[in-house]
Structures are given as C-alpha cells and as structure tokens.
Amino acid sequence: MSKRKRAKFHLGKGETLLKQGMMDYAVTGQYRYFAAGDATLTDRRFYFYADLSTGEVISFDLPLGEIYAVEKIGIPFLTRSMRLVTDRGSFRLNAFFVGRWVKAVRAAIARLPREEN
C-alpha cells in the first residue's frame, strides 16, 4: 500500500466526528510558510493531512489526551491561528473563524474521561 493511501483519515471504531474543514499548517511555526490541507476533529483525536504539489504528504494525528494547551494566537482580525501544544511539539494552524476550532478542540478535550485528560 502506498504512503498516500495509508496517510488518509479513517474514522476509528466507536469514534465520533466533531468538526472537519480546511486549515493551513504553519510548517515552520511562523505564519508565512504553510501547507494547505484538511483538518479533522473527533472525540478522540485531531488529525491534519496535506498533499503538497511536490508530491510530499504532511500529516499528523494527535490524541486529544496528549494536547495540554489550545491557544488562539496571532494578530486579531488578520493572522489568527490556533496552536496545539503537546509533548511532541507545538502545531500552529491557520483557519478562517479559528475561534470556532479553538472552542471545539477545548470542548472535546474537556469531555475526555479523567484518565485520558
């Protein structure tokens, strides 16, 4: 099976889709360099997938229990971004109406059972 087919999102057994949409992943952590892709939030994880024009695929799958900070960063009304902070690093994602994503991710994390949170 190719890397491309393995990297695509699949809903796991018993997993519930909460939010899905287009986002830009700031590859360097800065606003200017980003990869346009698709983000998916479920009741268990946050998933991002981007298929770049160079043929490269960028994807990451973050279990909600590993996310310990969800922040809205950037210049208000201009470069609003969401930063997800985990032990694996910090992930900056840009989206229209990023506040809706921040609210959804925080709510999903808050609903996790205590031992996963």
Buried (B, 14 or more C-beta within 10 A) or exposed (E): EEEEEEBEBEEEEEEEEBBEEEBBBBBEEEBEEBBEBBBBBBEBBBBBBBBEEEEEBBBBEBEBBBBEEBBBBBEEEEEBBBBBBBEEEEBBBBBEEBEEBBBBBBEBBEEBEEEEE
